[in-house]
C-alpha cells in the first residue's frame, strides 16, 4: 500500500508540473515527489507581489499534508497580533530568500516556514507577542469566556485529531477581545527596523544553540536540545509547534541544515546585524527622508530592494 501511494503521488506531482508548465503565468515549476512532504514548487507571474521586482510570487503545492494547513493557520494568527509582526515576517522571508539565499532545506539551510518559527520565537522572547499555545493562557481565556454573557465559546485546552497531535491554540481575535495579554508599554512604539536588528543580533550573538532548542510552543529558551535524540551541537534545533519532542512524530525543523549551511546562516546573520546598524544609525543621524545606505539595503534584501 505504501509503494502504491508513493507511485500515485509521484504521477500526480509530475502531471501537475506538466500542466502548470503549459500555462504562461507559471515559471520554474519543479515537482519534488520524493521529499518528506511531496511538493510542486514554482513561481507565478504578474500577481502584484510588492516583495518582488516583477510582481511574481513563489509557491509550493503540497500533497497529503493536512498539518501544513494547521501550521499556516498558527503563523497567520501570530501575524494578526500586530501589523509589525507581519512586516518582520515578510522582510525576513525576503532577506533569507532573495537577499542572502539561505531559505532552502534542500540546499542545507532552513525552509521559509522554519525562518517564520525563528521570527515568532524571538518576538516571544522579548514579549512582543504572546505564546498562543500556552495552556495557562488558554485557561485564562476560558475563565474570561465563562465569566462573560455566554457570547464567546471556550477554547479546548487540548485539540487532538486523528494523528493524535495537539493543535490547540488561541487566535489573535481571542487575545485582543479578552485582554488576557497586553504588549508591554515600552514595546508599543518600537520600530520594525529595531525588531529586525534585534532578530539578527539575538540569533547571531546571544542565543545558545549548543545547548538550547527553539520552540514557539514553549515560547522561552528553556527547552534543552537533549530532548531531541538526533540534535547536533553545531546547528539550530527547532521544535515543530505540533510535531513536538514529546509527540509520536518528533520533527526538528533545523535538522536539514548542514554544517556548512549553519555556518553560512550564522555569518549572514552577523553581517546583516552590522548592515542594519548602519541603516539605523544613518536614519537617526540624518532623518528618514535622507539617503539611506543603498549597499546595506541591497545586501540585506537583494539588488531589487530599491526598485
BELJOLIN-V772736 format. One line per field, one symbol per residue. phi: phi as a letter, one per 20 degrees, with the letter a starting at -180 (. if undefined). psi: psi as a letter, one per 40 degrees, with the letter a starting at -180 (. if undefined). burial: # if it has 9 or more other ideal C-beta (glycine too) atoms within 8 Angstrom, else .. A space follows every 10 residues. Layout:
# BELJOLIN-V772736
phi->???
psi->???
burial->???
This chain:
# BELJOLIN-V772736
phi->.ffffgffff ffffffgfff ffeffdclfb ecfefgdgbd drcdeldmff ecfdmebebc dedlcfffff ffffffffff fbfffgffff ffffgfeefc lccbffdndc ffffffffff fgfffemfce efefffffff fffffffeen fdffegfccd dfemeedfae dffffffemf ccfggfdfdf efffffffgf ffefcdfeff dddebffenb fcfffffdfd fdfecfdcff fdeefeefcf cefefefeff ffffffffff ffffffgfff fffffdnfee feffffffff cnfefed
psi->dddddddddd dddddddddd deheehifhh hgeeidhhih iahhifefhe eideeihiih hihfgddddd ddddddddde dhdddddddd ddddddcdde fffhddeebi iddddddddd dddddefdii heehdddddd ddddddeaee dhiihhdhgh adeeihehii idddddddfe hhhideeeeh iddddddddd ddddddhged diihheddei gehideehde iideihhhhh ddgideiegh hheedehidd dddddddddd dddddddddd dddddeieei higddddddd eieede.
burial->.....#..## .###.##..# .....#..#. ###...#### #####..... .#..####.. .##...##.# #..##.###. #..####### ########## .####..### ########## #####..### ####..#### ##.##..... .#..#..... ....###### ##.##..#.. ..#...#..# .######### ####...... .########. ..#.#.##.. #...###### #####.#..# .###.##... ##.###.### ###.###### .##....... .##..##### #..##..
